[in-house]
Amino acid sequence: MDAYFPALIALSIAGFIETRSSIPALRPSDPAADQAFRMLGRFAFTIWLVLLLWGFWKLPWWQPAAGFVGSLAANALVLQAGPRRSWPGISMVLSVLGMFLAAAVWLMSRTA
């Protein structure tokens, strides 16, 4: 379950950036990219919730609890950094990375 914690952190940051980027200047200017940014961010948050609940069901309680606290800490660091023009790109990369890590966690749990 080495990928569980990084998956939670990546998905949490991606979803958080999408929700905090409500100002048009912080969103992609291209409508298709903006739609992809919005969909990836919301999907990342949904997968984060599912992965967290799955962790409480399948893993020792301290692993999802640590992932939750780590997610809050990572989001606090992003909030403290302030708005950046690079947020949409970072969010989309972290969404895809988090989804791959979540799939790896799920696949590893199926083979164990």
N, C-alpha and C positions, 0 to 999 in steps of 0.2 A: 504494500500500500504506500510505497514511496511517492507516488504521484498524487495522492489524495490531497495533501496540504497545498502543494503548488497549484493544483487545479482549482481549489477553493479560492486561493488568493487571486489568481489570474481572472477568474470569472467574476469575482466580487469587484475588483478594480474596474473591469470592463463595464459592468452594469452601472457602477457608481459614476463613472465618467459620462456615460450616456445620459443619466438622469440630471447631472449637474451642468450639462452643456445645452441649456435651454436658450441661450443668447444666440441669435443667428450668426454672429461673427465667430462663434466657437464651433459651428457645425460646418460640414462640407458644403461648398457652394453648388456643386452639381446635384441636381435632384435625385439621381439614381444613387450616388454615393451617400447622400443624406439618408435615403431610405434604407440602404444597406447598413449604415451606421446605427440607425434606430432599431432595425430588426435584430442585428447582432447583439446590441447592448441589452435589449429586452430578453432575447433568448439566453444570453449569458446569465442574466439574473435568474431566470427560470431554472436553468440547469444548476446554478449555484444552490438554489433552494432544494431541488431534488437531490443533489449530491449530499447536501448537509443532512437531510432527512434520512437518506440511505445510510449515511455514516452512523447516525444514531441507532439505526436498526441493525446494521451488520458489524460494526466495529466497536471496540471498547469506547465507553462514553467520553474519555478524555481526548480522543483524536478529533471527533467533530467539534468538541468544545474548544480545543486549541485552534482548529480551523476557523471557527466563528470569531474568536478573539483576535486571531491573526488577520482576518478579513477586516474587522473593525479598525485595527491598527493601520493596516495598509491604506484603507480609505481615508483615515485621518491624515496620513502622510500626503496623500494626493490632494486633499482639501487644503492642507497647509501650504502646499507648493503653489496654489493659486491657478487661475485659468491660463491655459497655454493653447496656442494655435495647433500644436501637435497632438492634442488630446484625441481627436477622432481617429487618427491613424493608430495611435497607441491602443486605444480601446478596441479597434477592430482586430489588431494583431493579438492582443490578449484574449479576445473572445475566441478566436480560432484556436489559439494555443490551449486555452482552458478546455475547450470542447474536445480536442484531441486527448488531453490528459484525462479528462473525465471518461472518455471512451476507453482509454487504456486501463483505468482503475476498474471499470465495469468488466472489461474483458479478462483482466487478471483475476478478478473475484470469481468469474465463471469457471476458470480452469483450476482454481485452487480447491 
